[in-house]
Amino acid sequence: MAYRGKRINPKKFDKSQIKIIVILSPLIIFMALPIVFIANHAFKPMDELFAFPPTFFVKNPTVENFTKLMKFSRTSGVPLSRYVFNSLIVTLLTVGLSLLFTTMAAFALSKLKFKGRNLMMQINQVALMFVATAVLIPRYLVICRLGMIDTVWAHVLPLIAYPVALFLVKQFVEQVPDSLIEAAYMDGATDWQVYHKLIIPMIRPAIATAAILVFQQVWTNMETSNYYINDDSMKTLTFYLNSLVNVNNTVSGQGMAAAASLILFLPNLILFIILQNSVMNTMANSGIK
């Protein structure tokens, strides 16, 4: 498409893009500063951690903070590898089940007609207003009465339902034309086939975005390990690193705290880098026709 001899959103670099780059560059740099600081802070030696005025970039990088963290973790009764394994299992189960139930619920609430559909959606919207602390006691009672204390399901069950993800995916499912779904039903497709072969491929950008949101909620969660798990061998890496930092909240422990912060941050950054093209480019450049 052309306008006064100029292409809108040209594929290659054009001098008309310079003003956009100039405007966005300060914002990009500002948003990248925390990431750069976390990465540099984790590799600072002790004298730079407590330098005044504080330094933003590390001058003499060292892996001593990570070495101290690994050595201290060996002195605990539960090996660090066990916490890593617990976090991986909990994250994979929670994200997988949450996306499954979220997409199925979004399909049902958007395209299937049944009694109580509007009420269910209103309940989900009301749930958006509640913080985790407000439902802490009901969650504990449910987990306790189901006999899930000190099990992996105590980590998974409270985090499966994510109202924000359901709201996002439902809005995307509603964009799927009803004519396509009706044509699939006329060809003999079942509800499961429509969901699996038609809906899922067309809402992949929303699924990728929901996966990032759910992952961030699960990976940084300490509530389940705090309140539903008494056995240390069943707790997650996030809980262990935070408790380790709190126990060693001394001058010598600040290096371990910096290393732990980077370890906890990296999975979020890696996941976003992997999925950002799917989220940004697909939603921007592809439409449902």
C-alpha positions in Angstrom: 0.0 0.0 0.0 1.3 3.4 -0.9 0.5 6.9 0.4 1.9 9.9 -1.5 4.7 7.8 -2.9 5.7 6.2 0.3 5.2 2.6 1.5 3.5 2.0 4.8 5.6 -0.3 7.0 8.3 -1.1 4.3 10.0 -4.5 4.6 13.5 -3.0 4.2 15.1 0.0 6.0 13.7 3.3 4.8 14.8 6.8 5.8 11.2 7.5 7.0 11.9 5.0 9.8 14.7 7.1 11.3 12.3 9.3 13.3 10.6 6.1 14.8 14.0 4.7 15.8 15.0 8.0 17.4 11.8 8.1 19.4 11.8 4.5 20.5 15.6 4.1 21.3 15.5 6.0 24.6 12.5 3.9 25.7 14.2 0.7 24.7 17.4 1.6 26.6 15.4 2.6 29.7 13.5 -0.7 29.7 16.7 -2.7 29.2 18.6 -1.1 32.1 17.1 -3.3 34.9 18.1 -6.5 32.9 21.6 -5.2 32.3 21.9 -4.3 36.0 20.8 -7.7 37.3 23.2 -9.4 35.0 26.1 -7.2 36.0 25.2 -7.2 39.7 25.4 -11.0 39.9 29.1 -11.0 38.8 30.3 -8.2 41.0 33.0 -9.0 43.6 32.3 -8.1 47.2 34.1 -4.7 47.1 31.9 -3.6 44.1 28.7 -4.8 45.7 29.2 -2.4 48.6 31.0 0.4 46.7 29.8 4.0 47.2 28.7 5.5 45.0 27.3 2.2 43.6 28.5 1.1 40.2 26.1 0.1 37.4 28.5 -2.0 35.4 30.8 -4.6 36.8 34.5 -3.8 36.6 36.1 -7.0 37.7 33.6 -9.8 36.9 33.8 -13.0 39.0 31.8 -16.2 39.4 32.5 -16.2 43.1 28.9 -15.4 44.0 27.7 -18.5 42.1 30.4 -20.6 43.6 29.4 -19.6 47.2 25.8 -20.3 46.4 26.6 -23.8 45.1 28.8 -24.6 48.1 26.3 -23.4 50.6 23.5 -25.4 49.0 25.5 -28.5 49.5 25.4 -28.1 53.2 21.6 -28.3 53.3 19.9 -31.6 53.8 18.2 -31.5 50.4 20.4 -31.2 47.3 19.9 -28.3 45.0 19.1 -30.6 42.1 16.0 -31.8 43.9 14.7 -28.2 44.1 15.4 -27.7 40.4 13.6 -31.0 39.6 10.6 -30.0 41.7 10.4 -26.6 40.0 10.6 -28.1 36.5 7.9 -30.7 37.2 5.6 -28.1 38.9 6.1 -25.6 36.1 5.5 -28.1 33.2 2.4 -29.6 34.8 0.9 -26.2 35.8 1.5 -24.4 32.5 0.4 -27.4 30.5 -2.8 -28.1 32.4 -3.6 -24.3 32.7 -3.3 -23.8 29.0 -5.4 -26.9 28.3 -8.2 -25.9 30.6 -8.0 -22.2 29.6 -8.3 -22.9 25.9 -11.1 -25.4 26.4 -13.0 -23.0 28.7 -12.5 -20.1 26.2 -13.9 -22.2 23.4 -16.9 -23.3 25.4 -17.6 -19.8 26.7 -17.2 -18.2 23.3 -18.7 -20.6 20.8 -20.9 -23.1 22.6 -24.4 -22.3 23.9 -25.5 -23.7 27.3 -27.2 -22.5 30.4 -25.0 -20.6 32.8 -22.4 -19.5 30.3 -22.8 -15.8 31.0 -22.7 -16.4 34.8 -19.5 -18.4 34.5 -17.9 -15.6 32.5 -19.0 -13.0 35.1 -17.5 -15.2 37.8 -14.2 -15.1 36.0 -14.4 -11.4 35.6 -15.1 -11.0 39.3 -12.1 -13.3 40.1 -9.8 -10.7 38.3 -10.4 -8.4 41.3 -9.2 -10.8 44.0 -5.6 -10.9 45.0 -4.0 -14.2 46.1 -4.1 -13.2 49.8 -7.9 -12.9 49.7 -8.3 -16.5 48.7 -5.5 -18.0 50.8 -7.7 -19.6 53.5 -10.2 -21.1 51.0 -7.4 -22.5 49.0 -5.8 -24.1 52.0 -9.0 -25.7 53.1 -9.6 -27.2 49.7 -6.0 -28.5 49.5 -6.2 -29.9 53.0 -9.6 -31.6 52.6 -8.5 -33.2 49.3 -5.5 -34.7 51.0 -2.9 -33.0 48.8 -0.7 -31.5 51.5 3.0 -32.4 50.8 2.2 -33.6 47.2 3.1 -32.1 43.8 -0.6 -31.3 43.3 -0.5 -28.9 46.2 1.8 -26.8 43.9 -0.3 -27.3 40.8 -3.9 -27.1 41.7 -4.0 -23.5 43.2 -2.3 -22.1 40.1 -4.2 -23.9 37.2 -7.0 -21.4 37.1 -5.7 -18.0 35.8 -8.5 -15.6 35.1 -6.3 -13.1 33.2 -5.3 -15.9 30.7 -8.9 -17.0 30.3 -10.1 -13.5 29.5 -7.2 -13.0 27.0 -7.8 -16.3 25.2 -11.6 -15.9 25.2 -11.3 -12.5 23.5 -9.1 -14.1 20.8 -11.5 -17.1 20.3 -14.4 -14.8 19.7 -12.6 -13.5 16.6 -12.9 -16.9 14.9 -15.8 -16.7 12.4 -18.8 -18.7 13.4 -19.2 -19.7 9.7 -16.0 -21.7 9.9 -17.2 -23.6 13.0 -20.6 -24.2 11.4 -18.9 -25.5 8.3 -16.9 -27.9 10.4 -20.0 -29.2 12.2 -21.7 -29.7 8.8 -18.8 -31.8 7.7 -19.3 -34.1 10.7 -16.7 -32.7 13.1 -17.2 -33.1 16.8 -16.7 -30.4 19.5 -13.3 -31.9 20.3 -12.2 -31.9 16.6 -13.3 -28.3 16.2 -11.4 -27.3 19.3 -8.3 -29.3 18.4 -8.0 -28.8 14.6 -9.7 -25.4 14.1 -9.6 -23.3 17.3 -6.1 -24.2 18.6 -4.2 -23.4 15.3 -6.0 -20.0 15.0 -5.3 -18.8 18.5 -1.6 -19.7 18.8 -0.6 -16.1 19.5 -3.0 -15.9 22.5 -1.7 -19.3 23.7 1.9 -18.1 23.6 1.0 -14.9 25.5 -1.0 -16.9 28.1 2.0 -19.3 28.4 4.3 -16.4 29.4 1.8 -15.1 31.9 1.2 -18.5 33.5 4.9 -19.3 33.6 5.8 -16.1 35.4 3.1 -16.7 37.9 4.3 -20.3 38.6 8.0 -19.8 38.5 8.0 -16.9 41.0 5.4 -18.4 43.3 6.4 -19.2 46.9 2.9 -19.4 48.4 2.4 -23.1 47.7 5.8 -24.1 49.3 5.1 -21.8 52.2 1.6 -23.0 53.1 0.9 -26.4 51.6 4.3 -28.1 51.8 6.0 -29.2 55.0 8.5 -31.6 53.5 11.6 -29.7 52.4 12.2 -32.2 49.6 8.9 -31.2 47.9 9.6 -27.4 47.8 10.6 -25.4 44.8 13.8 -23.7 43.7 12.3 -20.2 44.1 11.3 -20.9 47.7 14.7 -22.4 48.5 16.8 -19.5 46.9 14.6 -16.9 48.6 14.8 -18.6 52.0 18.5 -19.2 51.6 19.0 -15.5 50.9 16.9 -14.5 53.9 18.8 -16.9 56.3 22.1 -15.4 55.1 21.0 -11.8 55.0 24.5 -10.7 56.0 27.3 -8.8 54.2 28.7 -12.0 52.9 25.3 -13.2 51.8 24.6 -10.3 49.4 26.7 -11.9 46.7 24.6 -15.1 46.9 21.5 -13.0 46.8 22.7 -11.3 43.6 23.4 -14.7 42.0 20.1 -16.1 43.1 18.2 -13.1 41.6 19.9 -13.7 38.2 19.1 -17.5 38.3 15.4 -16.8 39.0 15.2 -14.1 36.3 16.9 -16.0 33.4 14.0 -18.5 32.7 11.5 -15.6 32.3 13.8 -13.8 29.9 14.6 -17.0 27.9 10.9 -17.9 27.6 10.0 -14.4 26.4 12.8 -14.4 23.8 11.6 -17.8 22.5 7.9 -16.8 22.3 8.1 -13.1 21.6 8.2 -13.5 17.8 5.1 -15.8 17.9 3.3 -13.3 20.1 4.3 -10.0 18.4 4.7 -10.9 14.8 1.8 -13.3 14.4 -0.7 -11.0 16.2 0.6 -8.0 14.2 0.9 -9.5 10.7 -1.7 -12.3 10.6 -5.5 -11.9 10.9 -8.4 -14.2 10.9 -10.1 -13.8 7.5 
